[in-house]
């Protein structure tokens, strides 16, 4: 693996041996993160995409974590912006155990169906954004149930819990030492530049009731800090979780209203986008920033996920 010469390791220290690695998904800065917990048993949370894997390996080397040093790679769920680099990183770190929820484990061992689905959704953009997820040997994979523990050494651990709603195979991870909660996509997408929380409601798994339950589970862990995969650390925990919940209700209600009042799906989507533009004017005023987050979590995909869930409620 070689690192694109335009992308160099981009690492920020967050304290207590926690480092955030910008994986530069699609070449964009500040939208997708991996986290290294560098302690007695170094652990990587999230891999980023397959195309990001060389950059992540270089970033870990910069932090002194070489081929035989990494103990664990854990992903919050198997979507390609979070787990697309698992196969590459499993090769680069042959001693590391790969940890994932049991609903996602088989797709890491045999990613054919996951990749077929992603190719259908992303088409020509698939290679540019993600690349191909390589299979991970099944014997390297540890599958978690509804709860689990990842040993970080020195009495420190990540407490894992099933956190569905965004995806059926999603987990949350709480650091026993710091109180850091790795949110994956369960609390949505956090835009640092504008302090906006955007929904993460793509098809086919989005379920509003389960997502709200997952937010309640996250609150109940009493986290000291939220570490968003998209993107970065948040210390204003209660405000951001409140905003995430409010945004979910607003988003689903906005999609429901648009579908019930507009003549077709295209007009409904346009209405939702117009409403969202007014609600998050600061984000929409910055075209470059908006484009980054649309690549990551598009209005159309979130609309389709909410619409699919609403349709299920009626049938």
Buried (B, 14 or more C-beta within 10 A) or exposed (E): EEBEEEBEBBBEEBEBBBBBBBBBBBBBEBBBBBBBBBBEBBBBBBBBBBBBBBBBBBBBBBBEBEBEBBBBBBBBBBBBBBBBBBBBBBBBBEEBBBBBBBBBBBBBBEBEEBBEEBBEBBEEEBEEBBBBBBBBEEEBBBBBEEEBEBBBEEEBBBBBBBBBBBBBBBBBBBBBBBBBBBBBBBBBBBBBEBBBBBBBBBBEBBBBEBBBBBBEBBBEBEBEBBBBBBBBBBEEBEEBBBBBBEBBEBBBEBBBBBBEEBEEEEEBBEBBBEBBBEBBEEBBEBEEBBEBBEBBBEBEBBBBBBBBBBEEEEE
